[in-house]
Amino acid sequence: MGTTLMTGASRGLGRVAAEHLLRHHPDRHLLVVNRTPGLAAELTASTGNRNVSEVVCDLSSFDAIRRAAAEVEGPLDGFLGNAGLQMATTRKLTADGIEMTFGVNVLAYHLLLNLLRPRFTNPARIIVVGSDVHDADLNTLGLIPPPRWDHPRELVKPGKDSAREGRRAYATSKLGVIYLVHALRRRLPKGMDVYSYNPGLVPDTELARDAGRVGRAAFRAVGKLLVRMPFASTSAEAGRLLAETMAGPRPGESGSYISRGEVIPSSAESYDERREEELWAFADELCGLTSDDTAQTRTARP
């Protein structure tokens, strides 16, 4: 069995997914990327499986991502990108001066995946967690404003000190995730599959942890009501489905959007090759990527 690298395994549905992989696919090595050390030991203690290791990395720093990628020896045949932020403002910046939500949810994955591409085997499966809030037509009951796409050079700039704009930035970043997945699909050889994954609304997570005490309390209160809705899931169910999409049978054609374990079309706006290539080129430039970073996987998919 191979190795799956996973981000966002410390809490919520990601923690459930990591523990599910370790319990139900014990021969698969899980390499977790986490901001603070100790997660691998926690996962071993909770599952009894020692087939887990860790790399410490702050995804809000390009330098930290480069150091972490250099520590990954591979070979990898799986990648599960679950880490993501929803900020209470668009004023917070990464270590590189980029708006935090877009920096972590989009650019961190662009850099990490490109640096790791030479370490992937063929076949391989790559999943980056998105969200149905990327769809401007989705009814979020007013909780999340619809995405507002712009040239990436504008999306990386700090915006208003507004909780509403912070939530909009989250929705916009998830549209960016799908664009990156589509662009990466065109660059991977046959046998290396990449997907965006929508876990659905998962109210019992800590996604609103940046919202302050009052905001977090409100989110928990609303979440207790929303979790009963048909479009919502518990972290236990969402994590199980995510893990099985990672380790189970091939879920669909590369580039597909998988919603709660089922391949469906993403929003009409999410199919825009011009935007996808514009984002890819800008992200390459901003992250300082060169041809040497991905030299071993240049065979493009038709």
BELURVEN-V532734 format. One record per run of one state. SS is the DSSP state (h for helix, s for strand, l for the rest). FROM is the first residue (numbers start at 1). LEN is the number of residues. If there is no record, write none. Layout:
ss-><SS,SS>
from-><FROM,FROM>
len-><LEN,LEN>
This chain:
ss-><l,s,l,h,l,s,l,h,l,s,l,h,l,s,l,s,l,s,h,s,l,h,l,h,l,h,l,s,l,s,l,h,l,s,l,h,l,s,l,s,l,h,l,h,l,h,l>
from-><1,3,8,12,25,29,35,39,48,52,57,62,72,76,82,93,94,99,100,120,130,132,135,152,156,163,186,192,199,201,202,209,227,232,233,235,248,257,260,262,265,268,271,273,288,291,295>
len-><2,5,4,13,4,6,4,9,4,5,5,10,4,6,11,1,5,1,20,10,2,3,17,4,7,23,6,7,2,1,7,18,5,1,2,13,9,3,2,3,3,3,2,15,3,4,8>
